[in-house]
Amino acid sequence: MTPSVQLTLMLAISSALVILGVYMLYRIRRNPKDREQRRRLAVNLHGRLGDAIITHVQNDVVFYEYSASTFPSTPIG
């Protein structure tokens, strides 16, 4: 490898490590109150996903089962 290729490769790797370190530090330093606030804002922004099944109808009453979850399955900060 030429010295310029080595230098470019070292700069790219070190930049990626710095970015990863800052990201990890930012995520670790958030307290639970801030995490919950961000989660609620995201749910209000994107909504919830839900699914319902009508199980029984009797007179004027409808019985159903449902499941609900917040938008994507990945955790929010």
C-alpha positions in Angstrom: 0.0 0.0 0.0 1.2 3.5 -0.8 1.5 6.0 2.0 -1.4 8.1 0.7 -3.7 5.0 0.7 -2.6 4.2 4.2 -3.3 7.7 5.4 -6.7 7.8 3.8 -7.6 4.5 5.3 -6.4 5.6 8.8 -8.4 8.8 8.5 -11.6 7.0 7.5 -11.3 4.5 10.3 -10.5 7.1 12.9 -13.4 9.3 11.8 -15.8 6.3 12.0 -14.6 5.5 15.5 -15.0 9.2 16.7 -18.5 9.3 15.3 -19.4 6.0 16.9 -17.9 7.2 20.3 -19.9 10.5 20.2 -23.1 8.6 19.3 -22.6 6.1 22.2 -21.8 8.8 24.6 -24.9 10.7 23.6 -27.1 7.6 24.1 -25.7 6.6 27.4 -25.9 10.1 28.9 -29.7 10.5 28.5 -31.6 10.0 31.6 -34.9 8.0 31.7 -37.1 11.1 31.8 -35.6 12.4 28.5 -35.9 9.0 26.9 -39.5 8.8 27.8 -40.2 12.3 26.5 -38.5 11.4 23.2 -40.5 8.2 23.0 -43.8 10.0 23.6 -43.0 12.6 21.0 -42.1 10.0 18.4 -45.4 8.1 19.1 -47.4 11.3 18.8 -45.6 12.1 15.6 -45.8 8.7 13.9 -48.8 7.2 15.6 -49.4 3.6 16.8 -49.9 0.4 15.0 -52.9 -1.7 16.1 -54.9 -4.7 15.0 -58.4 -5.7 16.2 -60.5 -8.8 15.8 -64.3 -8.8 16.5 -64.8 -12.0 18.6 -68.5 -11.8 19.4 -71.6 -9.5 18.9 -74.4 -9.7 21.4 -77.4 -7.3 21.1 -75.8 -3.8 21.0 -72.4 -4.9 22.4 -69.4 -5.7 20.3 -66.6 -7.8 21.9 -63.1 -7.7 20.4 -59.5 -8.5 21.0 -56.7 -6.1 20.0 -53.0 -5.7 20.1 -51.2 -2.4 19.8 -47.6 -1.3 19.6 -45.7 1.8 18.9 -44.2 2.4 15.5 -41.1 0.6 14.5 -39.8 -2.2 16.5 -36.5 -0.5 17.1 -36.0 1.3 20.4 -36.1 5.1 20.4 -33.1 6.7 22.0 
